[in-house]
C-alpha cells in the first residue's frame, strides 16, 4: 500500500500508461492507414490531380477472368484445344477463389500463361472466321485489363503508404507490429 502512496511511483506509472497508450494509438492509426491503402485494391485509386478514381485492380481481374471464361468456352469445342481450355478454366477458378492480394497476383500470372498458351495453340489451327474474331476480341479485352492493372497506382500507394506519417511513426513502426498493405507484385 505504501508503494501506491509514493509520489515518484505514481508519476512513473502515469508516464508508463501515457507512453503505452500513445504507442497503441500510433499502431492503430498505422494499421488503419494500411487498411485504407489495401481498400484501394478493391475500390480503385483516387487521383487527386486528375479528379477521378482509377478502376480497381480487382475489377480489372474480373474483366480478365470473364475474358478467360469466354475464350475457354469457345475453344473447348475444338478437341485439340480441350486440355489448354481446361487449364485456363482451372487458372481462372484459382483467381476467383484467391483470398489475398498476393494470391490473386499469383493466380493472375498462372491465368496469363494459360491464356497465352491457349491462344498460341489456337493460332495454329484452322478455326472458323467467327472464332478468330472472337479470339481477337478476347485477347484485346484480356490484355487491355492487364494494361490497366500495370498502370494502376495501387502498388505505388502500397509501397509508400507511410509517406504522410510523422517522424515518430516512422521510427516506431518496426516495434509496433504494423502490417503494411500487400502489393500486387
Order of alpha helices (4+ residues) and beta strands (2+ residues): alpha-alpha-beta-beta-alpha-alpha-alpha-alpha-alpha-alpha
